[in-house]
Amino acid sequence: MRIPAYKRLWWAGTCSFMSVQMQFLLRGVLAWDLTERESALGLVYLCFGLALLVSTPLGGVAADRLPKRRVLLVSQGAILAAATGMGIVVVTDTVQFWMLLVAALTQGLAFGFYGPTRVAFTSEIVGREQLGNAITLSMLSMNGTRVFAPSLAGVLAGIALVGIGGGYIVSAMFSLGAFVLLLRCPPGAEPRATSTAKPLAEILDGVRYVGARPHLRRLVLSSFVIIMFGFNYVAFIPALIKGDFDLSDGWVGLVMSASSIGAVIVAVPLASRADGTGVWRLMVVSGVAFGLGVIALGLSPVFFTAFVVVAFVGAGTTGYQSLSNTIALNMTEDTHQGRVQSLMMLSFAGFGIAAAPLGLLAEAIGLRQAIACMGAVTLATVVGYALLERNVQDVIERGAVFDDVPADLDQIVS
């Protein structure tokens, strides 16, 4: 935080995440109020996931080929537009369900560019020596907003004079603050890579890059499955709290904040260890805690138990995400960091896409059973990855995996 450019980027991210987290809760509450169906919640997240699936690889190319601040400004502008538009239609009582889908698509497209660019920009600003600390503090920023944003959004949604529309307007104000702070960030260095290849060729080059490195490939693939299934509990919190526990919107925000309380508690000690030894083992332990926590959430009989369990899940999620991103960056050359991060972020596209079939599964077998299944898949994936890589964890932690890769990537992949 003594680096001025990083401090501005951190505060811009804090405001942006505050806006996005508020929109996540408001979108889920509004979808439930309009339809009262788990499958509708899943459909909203499906639109978000499909948009993220398309835009994230392009965002990785943009992060490696364009000035990073410019990419962040355009992305943040789209997030601002989505929040403002939803606030207007809700306040004027003209909102329809399809508008939620459009807003989800817009945010997904924007976030596909914002996410990998912000991580790559962080690496550029602080260097590899402080990368783990910087990434963990960025996760603290995101998870810290999750303590306040859902509660704020839930409280605003429950106030008659403000409501969901007012919540969206407040979200737009945070997004505007993020845009202004990004204007004060440095433009960033000229892109190191000078390739003039078309975007599709650049995306394929990033896929080949990961495919040719077994340890990086296993980390990316396992992270995709873990986030796709484990993180989907977030999509069904409104249905669990309002449907099963028969509580109001404010309680939804409170439970979402519980996840962030656990995340913030674990983030500070995690930041001090993120650049040291034992990082790989700590990532695996965090992933196991994540999976077990989601299973326990599905089995929680009462609200208080669910609240405590979600805090535990938040701690595990933060540990796994921040450390897996740090390890992936350390295994990646500077010219490919944006594209590798975009592949890591595709897990959130998978999370959105999987929400729709998981919503149908919840309607078929029960919401609690479906959540427990999500946790079981998460836990199995973490354990499987750990067993495959347990003998090379020291090599992975050194970040030297890319040094000995042969040049002919096409032959390796084939």
N, C-alpha and C positions, 0 to 999 in steps of 0.2 A: 504493500500500500504506500510505500515511500516513493514509488515510481509514479509521477503525475499522470502519465498517459493511461497506466493501468487503473489508477484510482477513478479517472473519468469513465473509463469503459465499465468498471465495476458498478458505479452508481447508475450509469445508463442501463446496464443489465438489470439492476435491482428494480428500477422503475418499469422496465419492459416486462419483467417477470410478474411484477405486481399486477399489471394490466392483464396479462395472459392468464394468470391464475384466477383472477376474478371472473374473466370471461368463461373459463372452464366450468366453474361452479354455476354461474348464471345460466349458461347454455344447458347444463344438465337439469337444473331445476325447471327452467322454462320448457324443455322438452317433456319432462314428466308432467308438468301442469297441463300442457296442451294435449297429451295423449294417454298418460298413466300406463305406459307399456315399456317393459325392459327392452324390447326389440327396437323401439323408437330411439332410446338412448344409444343403443348399439349402432343404429343407422347414422346418427349424428357423428359419432366417432369414426364410423367407416368413411364418411366423406372427408373428415380431417386426415385419416390415414392414407386414403388414396391420393389426396393432394400432396401429402408429405412424400409419398412413394415416388411421385413424378418429379417433385421439385428438389428433393434432397440431393440426388446425384448431380443435378445441374448446379445446386448451391455449392457443392464441393469443387466443381470446375471453376465456378465464379470466384471462390476463395483463393484458388491457385493462380487465377489469370487476371483478376481485376483488383483495383484498389479496394481494400477491405472495408474502409469506412463508407465508401459509396454503396457497396452491397448492403451494409447494415442500415443505412439511411433509407434506401428504397424499401427494404423489408419492413422496417419499423413504420414507415408511412402506410403500408398496406394493413398492418395490425391496427393502427390508429383509425383507418377508414372503416374497418370492420366493426370496431367497438362503437364508433360514432353512429354508423348506420343502424345497428341494432338498437342503440339507445333511442334513436328517433322513432323507429317503428313501434317500439314497445310503449314509449310515452304517449304517442298519438293513437294507441290502441288499434294499430293496423297490422300487427305482427301475425304471420302465418308460419306454419311448420317449415315450409320450404325455405323461408328466409334464414332459419337456423342452419339449414344445410349449406346455403350459399356462404354464410359467415364462417362456418367450419372449413369449407373449401378455401376461402380466402386466407384464413389464418394458417391452414396447413401449407399452402403455397408459400406464404411469407416465411414461416418458421423453417421450411426446408432450406432457405437461403441464409436465414439469420443464424441458426445453430452452428453449422460447421464453420461459418465465417468468423463468428465470435470466438470460438475455440482456437482457430488458426491465428487470429489476430492476437489473442492472449499469448500464444507461443512466440509470436514475432516480437511482442513488446518486452516480455520478461526474460526470454532465453530459456534454454533447457535446464540451467542450474536451479531455477526457482519454479519450474513448470508445475511440478506436483503441488506445491504450495498454492500457486496461482489458480490452478484448476479446482482445487478443493475449496478455496475461498469463493470462487465463482459458483460452485455448488452450494456453498453457504448462503450466497446471495439469493439463489433460486429458492432454496428451501426455507430461508428466513422469510421470504415473502409468502410462502405457503402457510406460515404461522398466522399471518395477519390477513392476507388477501381473502381466503375463504370465509373467515369470520366476518370481515368487513362486508363482503358481498352478501353473506347470509343475513346479517343484521339489516343491511339496506333493503334487501328483497322483502324482509318481513315488516318494514315500516310502511304504513299505508300511504303516507305523503311522498315517499321516495320510490319504493318498489323496485322491481327488476330493471325497469327503464332507467331509473336514477342510478342504479348500480352500474349499468353499462356506461353512463355518462362519466361517472367517477373513474371507471376503468380507462376511458378515452383520455382523461386528464393525465393519468399516470403515463399513458403511452406518449402523449405530447411532451411530457417532461423528459422521457427517454430520448425522443427525437432531438430535443434541444441539447441535451448532454452529448449526444453523438456528434453534433455539429462542432463541439469544442474538442473532440478527440483529434489526434493527428491523422493525416490522410493515410498513413502507413507507407511502408517501403514499396518501391516498384516490385512487381512480381518477379521472383527469382527465375521462374521458368518462362521461356520465350516461345514455346510451341504455338504454332498457328493452326493446329489441327482443329477439326470441327468438334463441337461439344460431345457428340456421341462417341467419337474416337477417344476423346479425353476421359469420358466415363469408363469406357472399356479398358483403357490403359490403367485406370485406378483399380478396376476389378482384377486385371492381370497382376498388378503389383501385389495385391493382397493374396491372390491365389497362388502366387509363387513363393510365398513365405508361410510355411505350415503353422508356426506359432501364432503369427498375426491372424491368419485365416481362422484358426480355431477360436481365438478370442472374439473376432468379429461375429462368427456364426453363433457361438454360444450366447453372446450378449444379445443378439437378435431374438433368439428364442426366449431368453430370460425376461427381457423387457416386454416382449409381445404378449406373453401369458401372465407374468407376475404383476406387471404394472396395471393390467386391466381391471384390477379391483377398484381403481379410482372411478372408472366409468359407471360402476354399479352402486357406489355409495349412496346416491340419492334414492335409488330403489330400496336399498337395505334399510336406510334410516326412515324414510317416509312411508315405505310400503310395509316392511316387516315389523319395524319398531313403532310405527304410527306416530312419528314426531314431526315437528315443523321444519321450515327452511333453515332457521338459525342453528338447529342441531346438526344439520348437514355440514354447515360451515365449521362448526366446532370439531366434528370428527376429522374433516380434512385438515384442520389446523393441528390436530394431534399428531398426524404423520410428520408435519414439519417441526413440531417440538422435538420429537425423537431425532430428526435430521440435524437440527441445530445443536443439540446436545453432543452428538457424535462428531460434528464437523470440525470443531476447534481442536480437539486432540488429534483428529485425523490429519489436519493440515500440517501439524508438526512432524508427522511420520511419513507423509506422502512422498518425500524425496529420499527416504532412508531405506534400510534393509527390511526384509519381511513384508514388503508391500503386496507381493503376489499372494502370500498366505492370508494376509488381512483381507484382500479382495474376495478370496474364496469363502472365508468365514462370514463376511458380510452377505455374500450371495446365499449361503445356507440359511442365515438368519432371515433374509428376505423371503425365501420359499416357505420356511416353517411358519413365519408370521402370517402369510396369506392363507395358509391352511387353517391356522388358528382363528383367523377372522371369519372364515366360513363356518366354523364350529361355535362361534361366540353366541351364547344364548340370550344375553341382555346387552343393553346399550353400554353400560360401564365397562364390561369386558371388551367390547368392540373398540371402545375409545383407547384403552390401554394397549391392546394388540396393535392397533393402527400406529401408535407411537413407536412401537417396536419395529414395525414394518418400515416406517420412515427412516429409522436409523440404518437398517440393513440396506435399503434402497440407495441411500446417500453414499454409504461406504462402497457399495459395488459400482455405482455409476462413476463416481469421481476417480476411483482407483483404476477401473478398466479403461477409462478415457486417458488417464495419465500414462498407463502402460502402453496403450496403443500408440500414443504420440511419440513416446520414447523409442518405439520400434519402427518409426517411420521417418524417412528422409524428408527434409524441409520441402522439397518440390512436390510432395504428394500428401502433405498433412491435411489439406482441405478435403481432398477426395476420400482419404481414409476416414476422416471424421464424418463425412457424409454417409459412408457405409455403416459406421457405428450408429449414426442417427436414424438409419432406416428401421431400426428396431421400434421406433415410435410410430413409423408408418405401419409396421406390422401390428403394433398395439391397437391402432385405430381400425385397421382392416379386420382384425380378429374380434373386435368388440361386437360386430353384427352377428356372426355365428354364435359367439358366446352368449349374446342376449337371447337368441333362439334356444340355445341349450338351457339357459336359466329358466325359460318359460316351460321347457319340456321336463326337466328333472328337479327344478327348484333352484332358487338363487343361491342359497347357502352351499348346496352341493356343487354348483358350478364354480363358485369362488374357491372351494377346497380343491377342485380339480386343477384350477389355474396354479395354485400353490404347489401342487404335487408335480406338475410339469416343470415348474421353475426349479424346484429342489433337485429333481432328477437330472436336469441339464447342468446345474452347477457341479454336482457330484461327478457326472460323466466327464466334464471338462477337467476337473481337478485330477481325476485318475489318469487322464491322457497326458497331462503336462507336469505331473508332480516331480518328475526326475530332471526337469530342465528349468525349474523356477528361478534359479540363480542367473542363468543366461538371459531369461526374459527380463528380470529386474535390471540387469545391466544395460538393457536397451541396445544391445549390439547385434541383434538378430539380423538386421538388414545388411551387415557388412560382408557376409560371405555368400550372397545370392548370385548365381551365374547371370550373365547378361541376357541370354536368350530366353526371355520370359515366355514367348509364344510356345516354344518347344516344351518348357516345363509344364505349362498349363495343359497343353494337349496330352 
